């Protein structure tokens, strides 16, 4: 028997599928969808609040244990393809959340950047 649970939290949707039997319960898959409007912090960078914004962003990124995206390059696809794929996914999610934490007139100034490290 399959049971599908859907938890809806503002700005997040978490779908979990589990399989149950008399003796075992195993997780089949987890899919996380993050809304495009998700921001790291409520305050947006507006060009005048950089020092406060930066401090709050750094705390948020540290809390997510993703500081390595600020200083390191993506792992090599040839050596570690799965790790590189996961890195790219996490970097894209963090990049989107950072851009959404900026006013549009500020985010357009960094739209040429392709990674969190470049931001």
N, C-alpha and C positions, 0 to 999 in steps of 0.2 A: 504494500500500500504506500502511495506517495502522498505526502502532506506538503502543501505549498503555503508558506507564510509570507505575507507582505506587510512590512512595517513602513508606514509613511511618516517621516519626520520632516518638518519644514526644511526645504532645500535639499533633502536627501531622500532617496528611495533605496531600501535594502530588500532584496528578494532572496529568500533562502529556501532551497528545496532539500527535504530530508527523506530518507527511506527508513521505514520502521518494519520490524518483524518481531516475532515472539522473543528472540534472543538477542538481536542486535539492532542498533540504531546508528546509521552512518550518514554522513553529510555527502550529498552528491555534488552540489555546486553552489557557489555564492556569486552573485553578480551585484556590483555596486554601481549605481548611476549617480553622478554628481551634477547638479544643475549648473548651467552655464553662468548663472548669476551669483554663484557662491563666491564670497570674498573671504580673505584670511582674517581681516579685522573689519569692524564697522566703519571706522574712519577711513576716508579715501584720501590718497595723496593729491593735494591740490596745487602744489608748487610753493606753498608758504609754510607747510607743516612737516617738512621733510624729516627733521631730526626726531620728532615724536613718532611719526609714521614708521620710520626705519626701525626704531627701537621696538615698537609693538610688533612689526613684521618679523623681526629677528626672534623675538620670544615665541611667536606663533610657529615659526619654522622649527625652532629648537624643540618646542612641545610636540611637534609631529615627527621628530628625529630625522629631519631631512636636511640638516645643515650641509651635508656633503654635496648637495646640488648647487650650493653657492660657490664652492671652491674646487670641485673635482670635475673631470671630464667623464663622459659616458664610458662604460666598459667597452672593450673591443668586441664587435660582433663576431669576429672570427674565433676568438678565444673562448668567449662566454656568451653565446647567442641568447639564452634565456635571461641571463642577468642583464644584458644590454636591452632586451625588449622590455623588461620590467622597469629598468631605469628610464627608458624613453617614455613609457606610460606615466610613471610618477612625475617626471620632469614636465610633461605636457599638462598634467593636472595642476601642478604647483604653479606653472607659468600662467595658466588661465586664471587661477585664483589671485595671483599677484596683479595681473592686468586688471582684473575686476575690482581690485583694491585701489585703483587709481581713477581720477577724473578722466573723462575721454580726452580732454585737451592735453593731459600729461601722458596718457598711455600711447597716443599717436606719436609722441616723440621717441618712444622706444619700440615701435612696431617693427623695426628692422631686426630686432634681436630674435634669435631662434631657440634660445635656451634660458633657463633660470640663471645660469652662471653669467651669460651675456648681459642680462638685465642689471 
